[in-house]
Amino acid sequence: MNRTKENFVSARIFLTSVISPALILYLLLIIIIPLSFLQSLSLFFLILILALLILYLIGRQHRKEISTIRNIINSIRNNKFSSTDEIKLGEYLVELEGEIKSMFFRTQNDIANLKKLEQVRTEFLGNVSHELRTPIFAIQGYLETLLDGAINDSKVNLNFLKKANHHTSNLSNLLNDLIDISMIESGQMKMSFRYFNVQEYLKSIIVELEPHAISKGLVLELHPINHNLQFFGDKEKLKQVLVNLIMNAIKYTEKGKVEILVTEEDKMGRITVKDSGIGIASQDLERIFERFYRVDKDRSREVGGTGLGLAIVKHIIEAHGSRISVSSTPGVGTEFSFSLKK
């Protein structure tokens, strides 16, 4: 009895969603009023029963379709389907079936992305723990040795203090980079875009970093630039990018020079940092912008660095609507470049 009632209710809902209530009433009046004047009541009741039967069948079919849709949605919610081929609604609901398949596909992609993000988060926490542990344990070891009596040994005390201070500096750099990348990835990095003179800007950075190159016997060369050329961007954030790229070039170059070149295009300009260093193997090029990825872990720690620099560089350049590109040949050198609006 309840199911019969549900079928009629479903039929009413279906018909009112397809035909306006006023039109349904009008049609009923056209059919029923003339029939009421017929002498044959049996014919009237026969037509009425047929109408009710049609309504019942329409309602049952509509309720069945709704139930199928509900079951499919619940199965998607409970992750019971493995592919879109398992989703079938029938020939009259092809368009809705396509929409549900699209919803399922998006849901599967979201789940896959969430799993990937969880894996990245786990790896990130593991890397952070490892990177923090290294300088902390080193500092702790030097201090314990000094407290155990080495503080009175003039041959080692100053050397140990210098090493402890070096690891303290590395720890500070790591924490600063962690703060930077956290702000970038959470969307809290504030950018201040304006035009600036490229020649003056790059010269000031060269003056600041040149002593590092000279200490290694390298030449830090800025190629000639159009003195009127201006780029549009955040000067402070771009300085962070250039300092990172130039310092990396100096660290991984034993002889030769590090060059900074600026080329003009139509509405853009390109800054390139080029070195004659050890280069990067082709299998590492696609991963060097990942957080904590190191091409040579032992050498990376020897020359310093947090493993976050290039990840920060990538985010800052992308915030300028550009992309950082890299090309390298092992034993010959590496070249990083990016474009900015003129």
Secondary structure, 3 states (H helix, E strand, C coil): CHHHHHHHHHHHHHHHHHCCHHHHHHHHHHHHHHHHCCCCHHHHHHHHHHHHHHHHHHHHHHHHHHHHHHHHHHHHHCCCCCCHHHCCCCHHHHHHHHHHHHHHHHHHHHHHHHHHHHHHHHHHHHHHHHHHHHHHHHHHHHHHHHHCCHHHCCCCHHHHHHHHHHHHHHHHHHHHHHHHHHHHHCCCCCCCCEEEEHHHHHHHHHHHHHHHHHHCCCEEEECCCCCCCEEEECHHHHHHHHHHHHHHHHHCCCCCEEEEEEEECCCEEEEEEEECCCCCCHHHHCCCCCCCCCCCHHHHHHHCCCCCHHHHHHHHHHHCCCCCEEEEECCCEEEEEEEEEC
